[in-house]
Amino acid sequence: MIFTFTILATMFFTNLNVVIAAPTDQANATVYYPSKESVKRVTLARTLVLEEKQTAQAQERIAHKTAITAEQLALQKKQDEIARQKAAAAKAAAAKKAAEEAKKAAAAKAAAQQRAAAKAAQQRAAQAAAQRRAAVQTAARRTTTTSTRTTTSSSSTSRTFKISFYDPAVLGSSMGYGGVAANLSVFPRGTRLRISMSNGQTIYRTVNDTGTFAYSNPYQLDVAWPNSQIPAAGILSATVTVVG
């Protein structure tokens, strides 16, 4: 730019006519005026200088703006990378949390299934006990109490019976151990019996039920007895006498 300005200045001063006047002799003084061509050249030179300066300033502004834009792009890129890393970390944390929750849910489901299975087993056991009690009660209802025999023959007759044992508590019954199951056509419900067993024991029992064995065999009694005290022989014979 300085080189161009120098050329234009040289062109200006070369073609410029200067007014020169002798200080003591005005009559002989020669007056010089710049030509139109010189004025045009000077004007053009100034215009070119201004345009070059403006161009330089514009380029400087563009360069500055470009530098700012590059810095902004670098900053934006850095921010984008930070955001990407944060998003990846958040995604990994969410996946880990989901896996932990799924594991907890599976454990809770397994525990619930185990509890349900245990409860179902308890219900099945209770139903089986109820069915056994219902079977005993149904057998008792089948036997009619209209079958009777005379009191004199009952009280005076003794007969040998087969004796078996059962534990009412095991069957879920609350009748206790004071009763005996018999064929109700032989001994009506409420009959008081003396039972002299072959092992030497004599017991008294009241007919309060009928069981499968006694129902199917008129000469068998099923005596209520705790399991822990049932005689080792299991089944005995006994002389049975009606006492009331």
Secondary structure as UniProt FT lines:
FT   HELIX           2..15
FT   TURN            27..28
FT   HELIX           36..142
FT   TURN            145..146
FT   HELIX           151..156
FT   STRAND          158..166
FT   TURN            168..172
FT   STRAND          179..181
FT   TURN            184..186
FT   TURN            189..190
FT   STRAND          192..197
FT   TURN            198..199
FT   STRAND          202..209
FT   HELIX           212..216
FT   TURN            218..219
FT   STRAND          220..224
FT   HELIX           227..229
FT   TURN            232..233
FT   STRAND          236..242
//
